[in-house]
Amino acid sequence: MHAARAGGSLSFDEYLVRGRFPINYFRYTDDSGAKIIVDRVLHYENLAAELSEVFSQLNVPFDDTLGVKAKSEYRTDRRPYQLVFNDKQRRIVENAFAKEIELHGYRFER
């Protein structure tokens, strides 16, 4: 998506080196960033299913679809992320998102 915004000239490595990442854990944690203070954080990789659960709890109709594939056209390499990232790229992401990785129990497994 960022490459498209840059006219297609931004490579994945250039994006990672820039280091301007969407860090947002502070929006849903306490002042220390150590404790989640919202009822639930939905995971993008399971978004439709988790939205379905939330809407069901709220008695809001939801047909299990989002009706749009907002960013799907930007990612052309459909391999699992573990196969896309090299070790250097993985370290950059692990460092940049260390707090989110810890808070949500993510693991970069091969």
Backbone torsions as a table, in degrees:
resi	resn	phi	psi	omega
1	MET	NA	-44.8	179.3
2	HIS	-66.9	-34.4	177.0
3	ALA	-62.8	-41.7	178.7
4	ALA	-63.6	-39.4	178.2
5	ARG	-65.5	-27.5	178.8
6	ALA	-92.3	20.9	178.7
7	GLY	73.7	20.4	178.8
8	GLY	83.6	3.2	-174.3
9	SER	-93.8	-2.6	-176.7
10	LEU	-96.9	115.7	177.8
11	SER	-80.5	165.4	178.5
12	PHE	-61.4	-42.3	178.1
13	ASP	-62.4	-41.4	178.5
14	GLU	-63.6	-40.9	177.3
15	TYR	-59.9	-45.3	-178.5
16	LEU	-65.8	-40.4	-179.4
17	VAL	-66.0	-35.0	177.7
18	ARG	-57.5	-36.9	176.1
19	GLY	72.0	18.5	178.3
20	ARG	-97.0	86.0	-173.6
21	PHE	-104.7	153.8	178.7
22	PRO	-79.7	72.8	178.6
23	ILE	-78.7	122.5	-177.0
24	ASN	-140.8	15.2	-179.5
25	TYR	-58.5	-28.1	-178.9
26	PHE	-64.9	-16.8	179.1
27	ARG	-75.3	-21.5	-176.3
28	TYR	-130.3	17.1	177.3
29	THR	-123.8	168.6	176.4
30	ASP	-69.8	179.0	-176.2
31	ASP	-58.9	-28.4	179.6
32	SER	-81.1	-14.8	-177.3
33	GLY	77.1	9.2	-175.0
34	ALA	-98.8	-17.3	-174.6
35	LYS	-129.3	128.7	176.3
36	ILE	-72.6	128.5	-175.4
37	ILE	-116.3	14.0	174.6
38	VAL	-107.5	163.3	-178.6
39	ASP	-64.6	-34.9	-177.0
40	ARG	-162.0	142.4	172.1
41	VAL	-112.9	121.9	179.9
42	LEU	-84.7	144.7	-179.7
43	HIS	-98.3	128.5	-175.8
44	TYR	-56.6	-37.5	-177.0
45	GLU	-68.0	-14.9	177.4
46	ASN	-126.4	28.4	-168.1
47	LEU	-58.0	-48.8	-177.4
48	ALA	-61.8	-44.9	-179.3
49	ALA	-65.3	-42.7	-179.0
50	GLU	-70.7	-37.0	174.4
51	LEU	-62.6	-38.7	178.0
52	SER	-59.0	-43.5	178.2
53	GLU	-63.1	-46.1	-179.0
54	VAL	-63.3	-48.0	-179.7
55	PHE	-63.2	-35.8	177.2
56	SER	-62.8	-44.2	177.8
57	GLN	-62.1	-31.9	-178.5
58	LEU	-92.1	1.0	-176.6
59	ASN	56.7	41.8	177.3
60	VAL	-108.9	127.1	179.6
61	PRO	-60.4	138.1	178.4
62	PHE	-153.7	128.0	-175.8
63	ASP	-94.0	19.3	177.9
64	ASP	67.6	15.0	174.7
65	THR	-128.0	153.9	179.1
66	LEU	-95.2	-10.7	175.9
67	GLY	73.8	-0.6	-179.1
68	VAL	-153.3	149.6	175.2
69	LYS	-116.1	69.6	-166.9
70	ALA	-50.4	-44.3	-174.9
71	LYS	-116.8	5.8	-172.2
72	SER	-61.8	-29.1	-177.6
73	GLU	-77.3	-12.5	-177.7
74	TYR	-80.1	-32.3	-176.7
75	ARG	-95.2	110.1	-178.7
76	THR	-92.2	-27.1	178.4
77	ASP	-87.6	108.0	-173.8
78	ARG	-94.0	8.0	177.5
79	ARG	-66.2	156.9	174.5
80	PRO	-57.2	145.7	-175.3
81	TYR	-56.1	-30.4	-179.5
82	GLN	-62.0	-26.8	179.4
83	LEU	-91.1	-15.6	-178.1
84	VAL	-86.3	-41.3	-176.0
85	PHE	-79.0	135.9	168.4
86	ASN	-89.4	176.6	-174.6
87	ASP	-61.6	-41.2	179.8
88	LYS	-63.7	-45.4	178.7
89	GLN	-62.1	-42.6	178.9
90	ARG	-59.4	-44.0	179.7
91	ARG	-62.7	-40.8	178.8
92	ILE	-60.1	-47.4	-178.7
93	VAL	-67.2	-42.7	178.9
94	GLU	-60.9	-39.3	178.7
95	ASN	-70.8	-45.5	-177.6
96	ALA	-65.0	-37.6	-174.7
97	PHE	-110.3	27.1	-177.2
98	ALA	-55.0	-42.6	-178.2
99	LYS	-64.9	-46.4	179.1
100	GLU	-64.6	-40.1	178.9
101	ILE	-60.6	-44.3	178.6
102	GLU	-66.7	-48.4	-177.0
103	LEU	-60.0	-36.9	-173.4
104	HIS	-105.5	1.0	176.2
105	GLY	69.0	28.4	178.0
106	TYR	-71.8	151.4	175.6
107	ARG	-138.5	139.8	176.3
108	PHE	-93.0	91.9	-177.2
109	GLU	-103.3	138.1	179.5
110	ARG	-83.7	NA	NA
